[in-house]
Amino acid sequence: MLDNFEPVVRFLAHYQGDEYVKGWAELWDKGDCLDWDKGFPNPALEDTLIQRRSTIGDPIVEDAEGNQYRRKALVPGCGRGVDVLLLASFGYDAYGLEYSHSAVETCKKEESETGGRYPIRNPSFGRGSVTFVQGDFFDDAWLDTLGLQRYAFDLVYDHSFFCALDPSLRPRWALRQTQLLVSNGHLVCLEYPRHRDPSEMGPPWTASSEDYWKHLTQPGEDVFNSKGSPNGNGLVRVAHWQPDRTHENGKDPNGNIQDRVAIWCRRDTARKTFCKDC
Ligand SMILES: C[S@@+](CC[C@H](N)C(=O)[O-])C[C@H]1O[C@@H](n2cnc3c(N)ncnc32)[C@H](O)[C@@H]1O
């Protein structure tokens, strides 16, 4: 069942246009209407990391010289950071990005307090590092803070971030995803909320599978006025399915799962190395 988003919608309505991100920060500072925050990772992510390993690849791989390295995973708008902790337990060097300073503090507290809740998932990979960073998804300052450049992440996980942004930002959201992935990287989108009435104010803004498809195949474009055909920059959707498990708010009132999971990769390398299904 969808949560009661009334308080979040009413609060964020005061922050229009580019101010919206300050609204998120104020919301975290206030700390009393964080209804989307379930306190644990979405089981659909856990299942994806196990069941779709042949598509996503291993968290430790070899470079062209045969040297092993740990791959990097990013969760933009990571909230409390639980998905970041899960990704590290699967062996990724995991990064959580949050605009809100309070959220970053919450992430760090979560990491120090939840110790045993994220056991190592595969002894051959061990645990990756965990880094939380404050910054705006749309600019590069946080990459500088991390000592990284664009095209640095092998895996990006987007859950409740696409729907948290004003829909006018969706073209920039899609373009930015293409600037963060390494050439053979993958973007995993947990599509939510597909079953919210599109006439309702967000966030969360309704996010249909078609919305993700339109934007990610034509990053940066005004998809409503374009020809609607994928552009050269566009990502390729290599898998799309209904997960067996998800958070309760991803189900309709009859208990049917409405969420979907999609895996995307870059067109230029869609047929290479890790992505056997591309
Ligand atoms: C709906 S919450 C989802 C949090 C988390 N992904 C989850 O599933 O619990 C969206 C988060 O995105 C963060 N956020 C919004 N705009 C952002 C931006 N431009 N850069 C970084 N974080 C942002 C907000 O502070 C908020 O914590």
The ligand as an SDF file (V2000), in Angstrom:
LIG
                    3D

 27 29  0  0  0  0  0  0  0  0999 V2000
   12.4570    9.6590   -1.3310 C   0  0  0  0  0  0  0  0  0  0  0  0
   14.0160    9.7690   -0.6270 S   0  0  0  0  0  0  0  0  0  0  0  0
   14.6220    8.1180   -0.9440 C   0  0  0  0  0  0  0  0  0  0  0  0
   15.7850    7.7140   -0.0850 C   0  0  0  0  0  0  0  0  0  0  0  0
   16.3010    6.2890   -0.3330 C   0  0  0  0  0  0  0  0  0  0  0  0
   16.7040    6.0780   -1.7020 N   0  0  0  0  0  0  0  0  0  0  0  0
   15.2660    5.2860    0.0870 C   0  0  0  0  0  0  0  0  0  0  0  0
   14.7960    4.4970   -0.7780 O   0  0  0  0  0  0  0  0  0  0  0  0
   14.9180    5.2430    1.2740 O   0  0  0  0  0  0  0  0  0  0  0  0
   14.9260   10.7540   -1.7870 C   0  0  0  0  0  0  0  0  0  0  0  0
   16.2530   11.2180   -1.2500 C   0  0  0  0  0  0  0  0  0  0  0  0
   16.9570   11.9120   -2.2820 O   0  0  0  0  0  0  0  0  0  0  0  0
   17.6880   12.9890   -1.6910 C   0  0  0  0  0  0  0  0  0  0  0  0
   17.9200   13.9700   -2.7630 N   0  0  0  0  0  0  0  0  0  0  0  0
   16.9800   14.6920   -3.4240 C   0  0  0  0  0  0  0  0  0  0  0  0
   17.5520   15.4350   -4.3880 N   0  0  0  0  0  0  0  0  0  0  0  0
   18.8830   15.1760   -4.3480 C   0  0  0  0  0  0  0  0  0  0  0  0
   20.0040   15.6160   -5.1190 C   0  0  0  0  0  0  0  0  0  0  0  0
   19.8710   16.4840   -6.1230 N   0  0  0  0  0  0  0  0  0  0  0  0
   21.2340   15.1260   -4.8150 N   0  0  0  0  0  0  0  0  0  0  0  0
   21.3920   14.2330   -3.8090 C   0  0  0  0  0  0  0  0  0  0  0  0
   20.3530   13.7780   -3.0390 N   0  0  0  0  0  0  0  0  0  0  0  0
   19.1210   14.2320   -3.3070 C   0  0  0  0  0  0  0  0  0  0  0  0
   16.7740   13.4760   -0.5740 C   0  0  0  0  0  0  0  0  0  0  0  0
   17.4720   14.1700    0.4240 O   0  0  0  0  0  0  0  0  0  0  0  0
   16.1320   12.1750   -0.0830 C   0  0  0  0  0  0  0  0  0  0  0  0
   16.7980   11.6340    1.0260 O   0  0  0  0  0  0  0  0  0  0  0  0
  1  2  1  0
  2  3  1  0
  2 10  1  0
  3  4  1  0
  4  5  1  0
  5  6  1  0
  5  7  1  0
  7  8  2  0
  7  9  1  0
 10 11  1  0
 11 12  1  0
 11 26  1  0
 12 13  1  0
 13 14  1  0
 13 24  1  0
 14 15  1  0
 14 23  1  0
 15 16  2  0
 16 17  1  0
 17 18  1  0
 17 23  2  0
 18 19  1  0
 18 20  2  0
 20 21  1  0
 21 22  2  0
 22 23  1  0
 24 25  1  0
 24 26  1  0
 26 27  1  0
M  CHG  2   2   1   9  -1
M  END
$$$$
